[in-house]
């Protein structure tokens, strides 16, 4: 094999390795993001239940209001 051919093969292998690494990193980040979202949703379910509300039965608007109330706990809640 000539030096040029070896270099081209090495570059192709390096490129494929980079693609795999990038894909693995993206997959890992997606999995971590999903785990954080699942954890956050579980915490919101617990908080809503502790206030006599059912997260799963709430509309999107009710959920938004609930989270807004959590963020601004220093004011009176709408519920």
N, C-alpha and C positions, 0 to 999 in steps of 0.2 A: 504494500500500500504506500502510496506517496504521502508526503507530509500534508499536502492540501486535502486529500481525501480523508485522512485521519482527523484533520481539523474540522472539516465539514461534518463528519459523523459525530465528533465530540460536541460541536455546536448544536446539532439536532437533538442529541441526548440531553444536553443542558437545557435546551428550550423545553423539551418534554417534561423534564424534572421540575422546571419552574412552573409549568402549567399545572402539574399535579400538586405541587406545593401550594400554589395559589388556590386551587380548587379545594384542597384539604383545609386551608386556612379559612376560606369562605364557609365551608361546611361547618367547621368548628365554631366560627362566629355566629352562624345561624342557629346552631344548637344552643350556644350560650345565651343568645338573645331569647330564644324560645323558653329556656329554663328560667330566665329572669321574668319574662312575661307571665309564665305559669305561677311563679312564686308571688308576683305582685297581685295577680288575680285571686289567688288563694287568700292573701292578706285582706284584700278588699271584701271578699266573701265573709271572712271572720268579723271584720269591722262592721259590715252592714248587719250581720246577724246579731252582733252585740248591741245594736241599736234597734232591734226588732224589725229589720228589713231583710228581704230575700233578694240577693244580688241577681240571681237567675231570673226572677220574675220582674225585675226593674226594666223599664224602657231605657234606651240610650240616653234620652234627655234626663231621666231620673238618676242614672248613673253619673252623668256629667255634673248634675246638681249636687249629688252626694260627695263626689270627689272635691268639688268646689267648696262645699261646706267643711270638708276635712282640712283643706288647705287654709281656710279662713276660720278656724275654730274659735278665734277670739270674738267673733260676732255670733249672734243668735242663728241657729240652724233653721232652715225652712221646714224641717220635719219636727 
